[in-house]
Amino acid sequence: MSEAAERAGGRPKVALITGASAGIGAAFATLLASQGWSVILTARREIQLEFVASECRRLGAPKVWKIPLDLSLPKAPEALALALIAERAIPDALINNAGYSRTDGFLSSAPEAHDAMLRLMLQAPVTLSRLLAPAMVERGYGRIVNVASLAGFLPATGGDTLYGPIKSFLIRASRGLNLELQGTGVHVSALCPGYTLTEFHDANGSRDQVSRAYPDWMWMTAEAVVAAGWRGVEANRLVVVPGLLNKTVAAVSAVLPEPLAMAMVKSQARRLKRL
Ligand SMILES: NC(=O)c1ccc[n+]([C@@H]2O[C@H](COP(=O)([O-])OP(=O)(O)OC[C@H]3O[C@@H](n4cnc5c(N)ncnc54)[C@H](OP(=O)(O)O)[C@@H]3O)[C@@H](O)[C@H]2O)c1
């Protein structure tokens, strides 16, 4: 019997993973599938979702559901959670991962673009956690991973004004929920990766720039990030920062005075512009 099924008393455990069509979400899906979990995969792109789904089946996931969905649409997270509850496919693990960054500037982006970003990266994790965690508490078992970022510890970068603050919110909200759920069997962690090799920088158009700016040793694979994230939530750690370099940045940022942190972020932004 698989590890996941054993813990569930024979029933394979089920994980809902948002942003499962690529990168960190796809790596969570394949890791859990290889441990005998059933997976519910959601993202917008159907073909990429099918690719990840077939990999999960190959790795032994007992059941794989694909839900093509734009989670930034108003009420989409609520509709997703209620559909899962109605189908009795209530997840034992929730990986709030879907997200992106924008590099085009706060004033250059349409107001609706900001609204969509806030709905996808703030509202969706809150709604999904609020609607799905009660069943986890009732079962006495649950895992919630909120994929935040190292950026959540740093001042916001000009041009991508909302990204860092969104991730700070996720870190703080995860801490609060972790404390609230102590003793229930439901673990909550904020996973804070640094530079990770995924489609993220292709999606925001900064691939060439960041590849020139940051050498290979500064990057982690999605698989390494996810392995650290899953170990962290199993141990019920509040915040998981994968990799030595990222841990160092997080530790320094905790003691760095704000003006110095701002100066560092500014000079980094100037350097990126020159590249
Ligand atoms: N890569 C990094 O360097 C890095 C560092 C720190 C934190 N992170 C965080 O890690 C998380 C995952 O990013 P990644 O690096 O794996 O990037 P990625 O490879 O670009 O994956 C992003 C995922 O989010 C999904 N997504 C985007 N918009 C969506 C929408 N409106 N509705 C539903 N799904 C949507 C994408 O799927 P579709 O396009 O198919 O919808 C994709 O599956 C993000 O929250 C990101 O902020 C990444």
The ligand as an SDF file (V2000), in Angstrom:
LIG
                    3D

 48 52  0  0  0  0  0  0  0  0999 V2000
   10.2270   30.6510  -10.6180 N   0  0  0  0  0  0  0  0  0  0  0  0
   10.6780   31.4500   -9.6600 C   0  0  0  0  0  0  0  0  0  0  0  0
   11.8180   31.9640   -9.7350 O   0  0  0  0  0  0  0  0  0  0  0  0
    9.8120   31.6880   -8.4380 C   0  0  0  0  0  0  0  0  0  0  0  0
   10.4300   32.2270   -7.3020 C   0  0  0  0  0  0  0  0  0  0  0  0
    9.6770   32.4570   -6.1600 C   0  0  0  0  0  0  0  0  0  0  0  0
    8.3230   32.1390   -6.1530 C   0  0  0  0  0  0  0  0  0  0  0  0
    7.7480   31.6230   -7.2600 N   0  0  0  0  0  0  0  0  0  0  0  0
    6.2880   31.3400   -7.1890 C   0  0  0  0  0  0  0  0  0  0  0  0
    6.0430   29.9910   -7.5450 O   0  0  0  0  0  0  0  0  0  0  0  0
    4.7010   29.8630   -8.0250 C   0  0  0  0  0  0  0  0  0  0  0  0
    4.7220   29.0010   -9.2640 C   0  0  0  0  0  0  0  0  0  0  0  0
    5.4570   29.6640  -10.2700 O   0  0  0  0  0  0  0  0  0  0  0  0
    6.4650   28.8980  -11.2430 P   0  0  0  0  0  0  0  0  0  0  0  0
    7.8130   29.4200  -10.9880 O   0  0  0  0  0  0  0  0  0  0  0  0
    6.2170   27.4500  -11.1990 O   0  0  0  0  0  0  0  0  0  0  0  0
    5.9950   29.5450  -12.6330 O   0  0  0  0  0  0  0  0  0  0  0  0
    5.3590   28.9090  -13.9380 P   0  0  0  0  0  0  0  0  0  0  0  0
    6.1940   27.7880  -14.4310 O   0  0  0  0  0  0  0  0  0  0  0  0
    5.1140   30.0700  -14.8520 O   0  0  0  0  0  0  0  0  0  0  0  0
    3.9630   28.3210  -13.4250 O   0  0  0  0  0  0  0  0  0  0  0  0
    2.9010   29.1740  -13.0510 C   0  0  0  0  0  0  0  0  0  0  0  0
    1.6270   28.3650  -12.9770 C   0  0  0  0  0  0  0  0  0  0  0  0
    0.5420   29.2480  -12.6210 O   0  0  0  0  0  0  0  0  0  0  0  0
   -0.5370   29.0210  -13.5290 C   0  0  0  0  0  0  0  0  0  0  0  0
   -1.3480   30.2210  -13.6980 N   0  0  0  0  0  0  0  0  0  0  0  0
   -0.9260   31.4680  -14.0630 C   0  0  0  0  0  0  0  0  0  0  0  0
   -1.9900   32.2830  -14.1850 N   0  0  0  0  0  0  0  0  0  0  0  0
   -3.0960   31.5480  -13.8880 C   0  0  0  0  0  0  0  0  0  0  0  0
   -4.4850   31.8250  -13.8550 C   0  0  0  0  0  0  0  0  0  0  0  0
   -4.9730   33.0350  -14.1650 N   0  0  0  0  0  0  0  0  0  0  0  0
   -5.3410   30.8440  -13.4990 N   0  0  0  0  0  0  0  0  0  0  0  0
   -4.8700   29.5990  -13.2030 C   0  0  0  0  0  0  0  0  0  0  0  0
   -3.5590   29.2650  -13.2210 N   0  0  0  0  0  0  0  0  0  0  0  0
   -2.6910   30.2340  -13.5660 C   0  0  0  0  0  0  0  0  0  0  0  0
    0.1570   28.6230  -14.8340 C   0  0  0  0  0  0  0  0  0  0  0  0
   -0.6990   27.8490  -15.6500 O   0  0  0  0  0  0  0  0  0  0  0  0
   -1.4800   28.3370  -16.9590 P   0  0  0  0  0  0  0  0  0  0  0  0
   -0.6280   29.3360  -17.6630 O   0  0  0  0  0  0  0  0  0  0  0  0
   -1.6730   27.0580  -17.7170 O   0  0  0  0  0  0  0  0  0  0  0  0
   -2.7540   28.9030  -16.4290 O   0  0  0  0  0  0  0  0  0  0  0  0
    1.2740   27.7290  -14.3040 C   0  0  0  0  0  0  0  0  0  0  0  0
    0.7920   26.4250  -14.1000 O   0  0  0  0  0  0  0  0  0  0  0  0
    4.1870   31.2880   -8.2450 C   0  0  0  0  0  0  0  0  0  0  0  0
    3.2810   31.6200   -7.2200 O   0  0  0  0  0  0  0  0  0  0  0  0
    5.4440   32.1410   -8.1610 C   0  0  0  0  0  0  0  0  0  0  0  0
    5.1680   33.4300   -7.6720 O   0  0  0  0  0  0  0  0  0  0  0  0
    8.4530   31.3850   -8.4040 C   0  0  0  0  0  0  0  0  0  0  0  0
  1  2  1  0
  2  3  2  0
  2  4  1  0
  4  5  1  0
  4 48  2  0
  5  6  2  0
  6  7  1  0
  7  8  2  0
  8  9  1  0
  8 48  1  0
  9 10  1  0
  9 46  1  0
 10 11  1  0
 11 12  1  0
 11 44  1  0
 12 13  1  0
 13 14  1  0
 14 15  2  0
 14 16  1  0
 14 17  1  0
 17 18  1  0
 18 19  2  0
 18 20  1  0
 18 21  1  0
 21 22  1  0
 22 23  1  0
 23 24  1  0
 23 42  1  0
 24 25  1  0
 25 26  1  0
 25 36  1  0
 26 27  1  0
 26 35  1  0
 27 28  2  0
 28 29  1  0
 29 30  1  0
 29 35  2  0
 30 31  1  0
 30 32  2  0
 32 33  1  0
 33 34  2  0
 34 35  1  0
 36 37  1  0
 36 42  1  0
 37 38  1  0
 38 39  2  0
 38 40  1  0
 38 41  1  0
 42 43  1  0
 44 45  1  0
 44 46  1  0
 46 47  1  0
M  CHG  2   8   1  16  -1
M  END
$$$$
